[in-house]
Every structure is written in structure tokens, then in C-alpha cells.
Amino acid sequence: MTERFDFVVIGAGASGEAAANYARARGASVALVERDLFGGTCAFWGCMPSKTLLHAAEVRKHGGDYPWEKASARRDYMIVREGRDYPDDSGHIKGYQSVGIVPIRGTAKLTGPRQLRVQTKEGVRELEAGDLVIAVGSLGKVPKLDGLAEAGYWTNKEGTSLRELPKSIAILGAGPSGTELAQVYARFGVRTTLVSPRQVNPTDHPKSSALLTKVLRADGVDVRENARAQRVRPRAGKDGAHVIELADGSRVEAAVIQLNVGRTAAPALGALGLETAGVRYDGGDVLVVDDRLRAAEHVYGIGDCIGHELSTHLGHYEGETAVKVALGDDVRADFSAVPRAVYTDPETAAVGPLADQAKERGIDAYEESSDLATSAKGYVSESEGHVSIVVDRKSKTVVGAFIAGPSASEAIHDAVLAIKLRVPLETLAQTIHAFPTVSRVLGGLYAKAALACR
């Protein structure tokens, strides 16, 4: 017997949950299919455990009583893994059921337009959807390095769920995840090396990356910038450590290798049978969608698998937007003001393009910047960092902003809203910001830019 739903969402991570909940709130019938944990990476292997461990590491760094055993136990509480080998997602399932969503644990396979088959432990369930939403997430990429498979490696999953600390660890790739976990490990006494082909957090402002590098080194991290791993010699180092040979001729020894070199959705997308639903998929890392998040008629893609900024907040936005489009709302996905943050101590945050990137897009752009250390906020909190904005001279608006310092992930939303609404610089300059705050420094830059653009 075929079960019919207005929406079938494949993947119950942050984006899939958002799509399912919003569709149900609009009165649609919804089935939510998940092959592993309902709640996905953010709840169990990503945001929640990593931010919990970062908090513990910060308290410990500043003199608090937070040994690893306490930090590990607190993390297990946050991912519902107390006394278990694997997290318990029953709370998520109960939440869906309470609002009328039908959760189905199993592996989905599309069999035709708006048709799919789900293999569950109990057997096969045939589903028909008014609209399909693909939210299958992503997996960490594994680089082609001689010796890596023999040595073994961690991904973010092992990195956020470990219960026993290794003696040493080498992290390949210095994006947000690798950078955050490097600080956690180092602050709990693990000999940590961070290897980055470019700067630390390479898509960030150079000033933000420089501050992260300085702070990590102060925490004891051996930061290797502009370095690339070429080969792994398993257990060839002291006490059986793995030896990682770098392109510059240097080497790193570590008991554990952790990978942070990008994400791909190819395995999950390739197994879905997308072609049967009229979806063109070339086997690459992501699913291509249009500005309404459509991959084909009545098929939508959201979250990590479409390759935009990989964050819970963007996945949530995409999930709700796809459902709005499917229900006939006249909306398009707007990615002009997506905040990005690294939750280290101190934090960095960003929105929009760097000045050079803006110029490449044909914008008459320039940058205003302020040293946070010499601001009132910097003086009273003994904080380093910067606040920078990218300004469009022609439209007299802000198109980008970058912050490194205390509460950066909170302060950035002032600029997010300004960019989203295209608020004139004169209006921003006349907006009152509380003193002394990072937002106040941002307000000062608005005022400076408003004068420069008159």
C-alpha cells in the first residue's frame, strides 16, 4: 500500500527538520525519512557537542574547575549519550510525532517522479509525495594521501565525541571545525598541530585569521600555515606516532590524524536514484538547485547537500524557504546576508564579501576598519581584534562586515540586518549603539563611512 503525503523530506538534520516543521505548521502532511539519527550532525556530532566542549575549554583556560572528565560528561549530556555508546534521538522523534509529522527510519530510494521506497527494519514502505525535499547532509572528504588509510583517521564525528584524549593530534585543514577543535584539544593538554594549505580559516578576513593564529599558538597549538600534507607514514614516529610529511619538507608526528578538508554529499546523492525523479545530477559533491531551491519539478534541495555555507542557521532558512516555494509563496532564496562565525575564544564572525571580492563583482567597494584593542570595549575587556566593514560607494550601503573579538557572533547581526535591508549609511550612522560594546565600534565605522561617501 502506498502512503501519500504532501511533503516527504529525506534527511532529518537541521535543514530537513526545519522543512518538516514548517510544512506541518502550514497544515501539510509530512513524512520525514532518516537513515541514522533524527536531529543530524548539528545535534549529535557538530554544533552542540563542539560548542559545549569549547565552553568547557574556555572556563578551564581562565582558571575554572573544568577537567576533561567533567567536559566529556557534559558533552555526553548535550548529545543524549550518557551511559550509551550511541546517542538517543527518541526526543526528536517524539517532538515530530507531537505535531503530526510521520518519522520513518530507513534508507530512501527514489523510484519515479514523486515516488520513493524506504527500506526499514520492518520492511519496505512505498511513499508518494506532492513535493520531495532532499536534505541528505554531507560527509567529511578524505584526501588521497599515501598511507592515510593504513594509519586511520578521525572526522568531526570522532573529534566531537571522544571520551579519552589522545596524547597528540594533527588536524589537516583549518576551517571553522578544525580551528575550534584545535583550541579544545590544546586547552585540555593535547599536543596539537593544525595544518592549513592557506591561512587559518581561509575564507575569513586576514586580520581575523591572524588573530586566530596568534591565539591558537598562545594556547600551545603548532600552527602550520601555507602547508599541505603529501604523505603519511603510519606508526613511523616516536612511540608509534604517525608521521605526516608536508610539501615544504617538514613533518608532523601525531598519535591521531583528524581530517577537516571539506565536505561532500556525493555518496548520499549518488544512492538516491535522482534520475528517476527527473533530477540532473553529475556525481559531484553537491546538488545543483535554482534560486527557488528547485532541483526539478516538485523536487527541492536544501542544507549541506546543495553546497552553500555549511551552517545550521542557513540550512534552517533553506528548509523553510523550499516549503514556502512549494506552497506557492512568491519567494526566492536570498544569500546576500548569511552570517558566518567561528566560536573560538575570542570569536570571529563575518557576513558578505571581502573588499577584493566585492570589487570582482563590479561593486565600487572600499574598506573601513578599526582596531578593537584601542576602542573602549578593548580597553575595559583587555581584548584584541578588529571590526571592519566593506562599503559600496555608489549605493552608500554596507555589503560586508568582519569582526574578531569578544561576542563577535552576536555583534555581527547588526551588519547582517543592515545588508539584508540595504539600510543607507546615513541611517546606520544615526543609529544609537550601547557603550562600550563591539557594536558601538561597528556604529563608529558606519558614521565614518557615511561621511566618506557624501
Secondary structure, 3 states (H helix, E strand, C coil): CEEEEEEEEECCCHHHHHHHHHHHHCCCCEEEEECCCCCHHHHHCCHHHHHHHHHHHHHHHCCCCCCHHHHHHHHHHHCCCCCCCCCCCHHHHHHHHHHCCEEEECEEEEEECCEEEEEECCEEEEEEEEEEEECCCCEECCCCCECHHHHCCECHHHHHHCCCCCCEEEEECCCHHHHHHHHHHHHCCCEEEEECCCCCCCCCCHHHHHHHHHHHHHCCCEEECCCCEEEEECCCCHHHCEEEEECCCCEEEECEEEECCCEECHHHHHCCCHHHHCCCCCCCCCCCCCCCCEEECCEEECHHHHCCCCCHHHHHHHHHHHHHHHCCCCCCCCCCCCCEEECCCCEEEEECCCHHHHHHCCCCEEEEEEEHHHCHHHHHHCCCCEEEEEEECCCCEEEEEEEEECCHHHHHHHHHHHHHHCCEHHHHHCCCCCCCCHHHHHHHHHHHHHHHCC
